[in-house]
Amino acid sequence: MIKLVNKMGMMSESKKSGIAYTLSTLVTKGLVFLTIPVFTRIMPSAEIGKINLYNSWFSLICIFSTLSLTSGGYQLALKEFDNDKDRYESSVYSLTLLVTSFVTVLYVMNPGFWEKMFGLSRAYMIMLVIGLFLTPAQDFWMARQRYDYKYKMSSFLTLISTFGAVVLSVFAVLNCKPNETGWARLFVNNLVIYSVALLLGINILKKGKCFYKKEYWAFSLSLSLPLVGHAIAKQILDVSDRIMINQYIGSSAVGIYGTLYSVSSISLIAWNAMNGAYVPYLFKNIDNIDEHNNIRRTSSTLLTLYTFIAFVMILLAPEIVRIMATQEYYEAVYIMPPIAMGVALTAVSNLYSNILIFYKKTKVIMLASGAASVVNLVLNYIFIPRFGYQAAAYTTLVAYIIMALIEAVVATRYYKNHTKLKMIYDNKLIFILCVITVLLSFISIFLYGAKIPRYLVCIVCLLATYVLYKKS
């Protein structure tokens, strides 16, 4: 421990921030996933399905209410307005409040229509509207903390709020009727999260004291509006399977598929933490040609590490599902490899979309995700009614491959033409990693009945990850 503290003391603030953010993200997300085996055993799958449906709609509507202002363009704006970040932050948060007010008016004008359309009761819809007002404040604040390398307070606040929400949610579910567990879990969890977000929102407005500034709104909207299209398409890609499964099969199937999707996405926790720490470093150094080799090496190392992590999670899918859920869920374990690989390709998309965002080519990101979501919708429409919810796992993988491929090709072409330099990423390595991992993931399905070979492969992957980490 002393050795670790001494080592941290010699690190730059950027590295300390990256490590702290990664660890806090892993711990907090890990706490959430540790509750999955609790909730799957004490909540009916239909109640879990309601929460999955609520979260799917919330994520989709949040795109409209925030105009994607909390996305990658926000980090670039912090660099652009480095000397006036408080006023900028206050201004764009005020913009989200204005748009959310308009969304709220639309709901209040005809609540019954929206409740029927979303398949959610009035209580769920009111909770959704409250969240639309408050959650952008936390997103803005957290992104600002990461950009400024202020990792201590953000890590502490994340850990405390997540721990409180998790503990109180379990307590609430254990003390209510089975058919009320979905609402009880959601209400208590959001009570904690939204309370923190409210305080952060007040702090942002108090420090910045700026509701409107044309320069800030114009700059942010020029970057974010194309990302609205991307975010909508991405959310359709992420949640349309659950919405269509609910329509064609029912909420219980949504609960099973959604739970397996969440378990399959565990590895994404690691990537989101890595990418969250990587983006500020990339944006601050991409124009510095002396740092290009470091960027190339860092991006390759991060993606390789993540690939090993994702593949180990796929190999251990049977054990993970047995721990996380009941036999009802275990029967669907074979859909985890395609889901996990589809989700893992998000890492590849992020690497290239970071480049596109920096050069303000956000329309390309929108077109790539739009094409992927259209393909996903069409394939879901064709195959879910015929083959059940299992088909959605494979349609998701196809869609993610399309999105990653488009962004990689366009980002590489633009970067070379714009800078007249070699691509900042090792495209050959990235392509090889993707192909090998996808092939091995499908092969792993046939190893689910053979524990020893799977465990041996896992040990090899973990050792390789450790060696790579030590060399990085």
PERAWO-V935295 format. One record per residue. N is the residue number from 1. RES is the residue in three letters. PHI is phi in whole degrees, 0 to 359 (* if undefined). PSI is psi in whole degrees, 0 to 359 (* if undefined). NEAR is the number of other ideal C-beta (glycine too) atoms within 10 Angstrom. Layout:
# PERAWO-V935295
n = <N,N>
res = <RES,RES>
phi = <PHI,PHI>
psi = <PSI,PSI>
near = <NEAR,NEAR>
This chain:
# PERAWO-V935295
n = <1,2,3,4,5,6,7,8,9,10,11,12,13,14,15,16,17,18,19,20,21,22,23,24,25,26,27,28,29,30,31,32,33,34,35,36,37,38,39,40,41,42,43,44,45,46,47,48,49,50,51,52,53,54,55,56,57,58,59,60,61,62,63,64,65,66,67,68,69,70,71,72,73,74,75,76,77,78,79,80,81,82,83,84,85,86,87,88,89,90,91,92,93,94,95,96,97,98,99,100,101,102,103,104,105,106,107,108,109,110,111,112,113,114,115,116,117,118,119,120,121,122,123,124,125,126,127,128,129,130,131,132,133,134,135,136,137,138,139,140,141,142,143,144,145,146,147,148,149,150,151,152,153,154,155,156,157,158,159,160,161,162,163,164,165,166,167,168,169,170,171,172,173,174,175,176,177,178,179,180,181,182,183,184,185,186,187,188,189,190,191,192,193,194,195,196,197,198,199,200,201,202,203,204,205,206,207,208,209,210,211,212,213,214,215,216,217,218,219,220,221,222,223,224,225,226,227,228,229,230,231,232,233,234,235,236,237,238,239,240,241,242,243,244,245,246,247,248,249,250,251,252,253,254,255,256,257,258,259,260,261,262,263,264,265,266,267,268,269,270,271,272,273,274,275,276,277,278,279,280,281,282,283,284,285,286,287,288,289,290,291,292,293,294,295,296,297,298,299,300,301,302,303,304,305,306,307,308,309,310,311,312,313,314,315,316,317,318,319,320,321,322,323,324,325,326,327,328,329,330,331,332,333,334,335,336,337,338,339,340,341,342,343,344,345,346,347,348,349,350,351,352,353,354,355,356,357,358,359,360,361,362,363,364,365,366,367,368,369,370,371,372,373,374,375,376,377,378,379,380,381,382,383,384,385,386,387,388,389,390,391,392,393,394,395,396,397,398,399,400,401,402,403,404,405,406,407,408,409,410,411,412,413,414,415,416,417,418,419,420,421,422,423,424,425,426,427,428,429,430,431,432,433,434,435,436,437,438,439,440,441,442,443,444,445,446,447,448,449,450,451,452,453,454,455,456,457,458,459,460,461,462,463,464,465,466,467,468,469,470,471,472>
res = <MET,ILE,LYS,LEU,VAL,ASN,LYS,MET,GLY,MET,MET,SER,GLU,SER,LYS,LYS,SER,GLY,ILE,ALA,TYR,THR,LEU,SER,THR,LEU,VAL,THR,LYS,GLY,LEU,VAL,PHE,LEU,THR,ILE,PRO,VAL,PHE,THR,ARG,ILE,MET,PRO,SER,ALA,GLU,ILE,GLY,LYS,ILE,ASN,LEU,TYR,ASN,SER,TRP,PHE,SER,LEU,ILE,CYS,ILE,PHE,SER,THR,LEU,SER,LEU,THR,SER,GLY,GLY,TYR,GLN,LEU,ALA,LEU,LYS,GLU,PHE,ASP,ASN,ASP,LYS,ASP,ARG,TYR,GLU,SER,SER,VAL,TYR,SER,LEU,THR,LEU,LEU,VAL,THR,SER,PHE,VAL,THR,VAL,LEU,TYR,VAL,MET,ASN,PRO,GLY,PHE,TRP,GLU,LYS,MET,PHE,GLY,LEU,SER,ARG,ALA,TYR,MET,ILE,MET,LEU,VAL,ILE,GLY,LEU,PHE,LEU,THR,PRO,ALA,GLN,ASP,PHE,TRP,MET,ALA,ARG,GLN,ARG,TYR,ASP,TYR,LYS,TYR,LYS,MET,SER,SER,PHE,LEU,THR,LEU,ILE,SER,THR,PHE,GLY,ALA,VAL,VAL,LEU,SER,VAL,PHE,ALA,VAL,LEU,ASN,CYS,LYS,PRO,ASN,GLU,THR,GLY,TRP,ALA,ARG,LEU,PHE,VAL,ASN,ASN,LEU,VAL,ILE,TYR,SER,VAL,ALA,LEU,LEU,LEU,GLY,ILE,ASN,ILE,LEU,LYS,LYS,GLY,LYS,CYS,PHE,TYR,LYS,LYS,GLU,TYR,TRP,ALA,PHE,SER,LEU,SER,LEU,SER,LEU,PRO,LEU,VAL,GLY,HIS,ALA,ILE,ALA,LYS,GLN,ILE,LEU,ASP,VAL,SER,ASP,ARG,ILE,MET,ILE,ASN,GLN,TYR,ILE,GLY,SER,SER,ALA,VAL,GLY,ILE,TYR,GLY,THR,LEU,TYR,SER,VAL,SER,SER,ILE,SER,LEU,ILE,ALA,TRP,ASN,ALA,MET,ASN,GLY,ALA,TYR,VAL,PRO,TYR,LEU,PHE,LYS,ASN,ILE,ASP,ASN,ILE,ASP,GLU,HIS,ASN,ASN,ILE,ARG,ARG,THR,SER,SER,THR,LEU,LEU,THR,LEU,TYR,THR,PHE,ILE,ALA,PHE,VAL,MET,ILE,LEU,LEU,ALA,PRO,GLU,ILE,VAL,ARG,ILE,MET,ALA,THR,GLN,GLU,TYR,TYR,GLU,ALA,VAL,TYR,ILE,MET,PRO,PRO,ILE,ALA,MET,GLY,VAL,ALA,LEU,THR,ALA,VAL,SER,ASN,LEU,TYR,SER,ASN,ILE,LEU,ILE,PHE,TYR,LYS,LYS,THR,LYS,VAL,ILE,MET,LEU,ALA,SER,GLY,ALA,ALA,SER,VAL,VAL,ASN,LEU,VAL,LEU,ASN,TYR,ILE,PHE,ILE,PRO,ARG,PHE,GLY,TYR,GLN,ALA,ALA,ALA,TYR,THR,THR,LEU,VAL,ALA,TYR,ILE,ILE,MET,ALA,LEU,ILE,GLU,ALA,VAL,VAL,ALA,THR,ARG,TYR,TYR,LYS,ASN,HIS,THR,LYS,LEU,LYS,MET,ILE,TYR,ASP,ASN,LYS,LEU,ILE,PHE,ILE,LEU,CYS,VAL,ILE,THR,VAL,LEU,LEU,SER,PHE,ILE,SER,ILE,PHE,LEU,TYR,GLY,ALA,LYS,ILE,PRO,ARG,TYR,LEU,VAL,CYS,ILE,VAL,CYS,LEU,LEU,ALA,THR,TYR,VAL,LEU,TYR,LYS,LYS,SER>
phi = <*,299,298,295,298,298,295,298,296,270,279,288,297,295,289,300,298,298,294,297,295,298,294,294,294,298,293,293,293,298,299,297,290,294,277,303,296,288,292,292,263,244,242,299,300,294,290,296,299,297,293,298,293,301,298,295,292,300,299,288,292,299,298,291,288,261,54,59,292,270,274,302,296,295,297,293,293,298,289,294,248,299,271,216,292,296,292,297,299,297,295,287,294,299,297,294,296,295,294,296,299,295,298,296,299,301,292,297,296,206,298,299,298,290,295,292,296,277,73,237,287,297,299,296,292,296,299,297,296,301,297,297,286,262,296,301,299,292,297,298,296,295,296,295,298,294,296,273,59,264,271,292,294,296,295,297,296,298,296,295,293,294,299,298,296,295,297,292,295,298,299,295,295,290,241,217,289,306,280,244,294,299,293,300,296,294,297,293,300,288,301,289,298,288,296,297,299,298,296,293,296,298,297,298,292,291,285,278,51,221,276,218,215,306,299,292,296,295,298,293,292,298,273,275,301,298,288,298,299,297,295,298,298,295,292,300,297,281,245,298,299,292,295,286,296,298,289,273,238,141,291,297,295,297,299,292,297,298,294,295,296,297,297,293,268,304,297,293,302,297,292,301,293,299,292,299,278,282,300,303,297,297,296,280,237,295,276,266,298,292,263,297,296,293,296,298,292,296,297,294,295,299,292,295,302,295,299,299,299,298,291,297,298,293,297,266,307,302,292,297,292,297,285,282,215,264,300,303,273,297,298,259,300,287,271,294,303,295,296,299,288,298,296,297,292,302,299,295,302,299,302,280,292,301,295,296,294,299,268,62,258,288,297,297,298,298,293,295,291,296,297,294,291,297,300,296,299,297,294,297,299,281,261,297,297,272,242,87,294,299,296,298,297,280,293,296,299,301,295,293,298,298,296,297,295,297,295,296,295,291,297,295,297,293,299,295,291,281,261,62,242,294,307,290,254,271,300,297,297,299,296,298,301,296,297,297,293,298,298,295,295,290,295,298,302,284,262,297,269,240,291,300,301,295,296,296,296,298,298,299,296,294,296,296,297,297,299,296,296,294,278,285>
psi = <314,321,319,317,317,320,319,324,333,354,157,162,326,319,320,315,316,315,315,316,317,313,317,323,315,318,312,316,326,321,318,316,332,339,347,311,335,308,323,342,341,355,137,147,331,324,321,324,323,318,319,320,316,311,324,313,320,315,322,313,329,332,317,317,332,350,28,25,341,6,198,332,336,319,320,323,324,325,320,319,50,330,359,46,327,313,322,313,316,320,312,330,321,324,319,324,321,314,320,325,319,318,319,319,318,320,314,329,328,71,323,321,312,324,320,319,317,342,28,145,171,323,317,321,321,318,321,315,317,317,326,326,323,322,329,328,317,322,315,313,316,318,321,318,318,319,321,4,32,82,340,306,318,319,316,313,320,314,313,313,320,316,315,316,318,311,314,327,315,316,317,316,323,344,33,172,151,320,3,2,325,310,318,315,315,317,311,317,312,334,318,309,316,330,316,315,323,315,320,321,317,319,318,313,324,319,319,321,41,111,318,132,121,317,318,313,318,314,312,318,326,328,321,329,315,329,340,314,318,313,321,312,320,319,321,319,322,323,348,329,316,321,318,327,319,322,316,331,309,170,330,318,325,318,317,309,316,321,316,325,317,316,320,338,6,318,335,338,314,317,317,323,315,312,324,325,333,323,312,320,317,310,327,342,358,332,353,103,335,341,358,320,322,320,316,315,317,314,319,319,315,315,321,315,314,322,316,316,313,319,322,319,323,317,326,13,313,316,320,316,322,324,316,332,183,182,328,324,328,331,341,14,334,353,354,317,310,323,312,321,323,314,320,330,348,325,316,315,316,318,314,326,331,319,315,322,318,320,14,32,52,341,327,319,318,316,321,311,328,316,319,319,323,315,318,315,314,314,321,318,324,316,332,313,332,321,2,185,340,330,331,332,319,327,326,317,314,316,318,325,316,315,313,320,315,312,321,314,312,317,319,314,315,317,315,317,325,318,342,27,167,146,137,342,159,86,322,315,317,316,315,317,316,311,312,316,319,314,314,328,318,324,326,335,321,350,359,336,358,100,312,310,321,316,322,317,321,317,317,315,318,320,318,321,317,314,316,320,318,327,341,*>
near = <5,6,7,9,8,9,11,12,8,8,12,9,11,15,15,16,25,22,17,20,24,21,14,20,21,14,16,20,19,12,15,15,15,12,18,20,16,15,20,21,10,14,21,16,21,17,24,26,25,25,21,26,24,23,16,22,22,23,14,19,20,22,21,17,23,24,23,26,25,24,24,24,25,23,22,22,22,20,13,16,19,11,6,15,18,15,17,26,26,24,24,29,25,19,21,23,18,14,17,24,12,10,17,15,9,12,18,10,9,11,13,8,11,18,16,10,10,20,16,19,14,11,12,21,17,13,20,22,16,17,20,23,19,20,23,27,25,22,19,25,22,17,22,19,19,21,21,15,18,14,22,13,10,20,20,12,18,20,16,13,17,22,14,17,24,19,14,17,24,17,12,19,21,11,9,15,7,12,12,13,24,27,19,20,25,22,16,21,21,21,16,19,18,20,14,20,23,15,15,21,23,11,14,22,18,10,13,20,10,18,14,11,18,8,12,22,18,9,19,23,17,12,20,24,16,22,26,19,19,29,24,18,25,26,20,22,25,22,20,21,28,24,19,20,28,23,12,15,16,14,22,18,22,29,29,25,26,25,24,27,24,19,23,28,22,20,21,21,19,20,24,19,21,23,21,18,22,20,20,21,17,20,18,14,16,18,10,10,10,7,16,17,10,12,17,16,12,17,19,18,15,19,24,19,19,23,23,23,21,26,24,18,22,27,23,17,25,17,15,21,24,14,12,23,25,14,8,13,21,15,11,19,20,14,24,25,26,25,25,28,25,27,21,30,23,22,24,25,22,20,23,28,26,23,23,23,27,20,15,13,18,25,14,22,29,22,18,27,28,19,16,26,23,15,17,27,18,12,18,22,13,12,15,21,13,8,11,16,25,17,20,26,23,17,25,27,23,14,29,25,18,20,30,25,19,20,26,23,14,18,28,16,11,16,22,13,8,11,15,7,10,12,18,21,22,17,15,9,14,21,13,11,20,21,10,12,19,18,11,18,21,13,11,20,16,9,16,17,9,10,11,8,13,20,14,12,17,18,11,12,18,13,11,13,18,12,10,14,12,7,7,12>
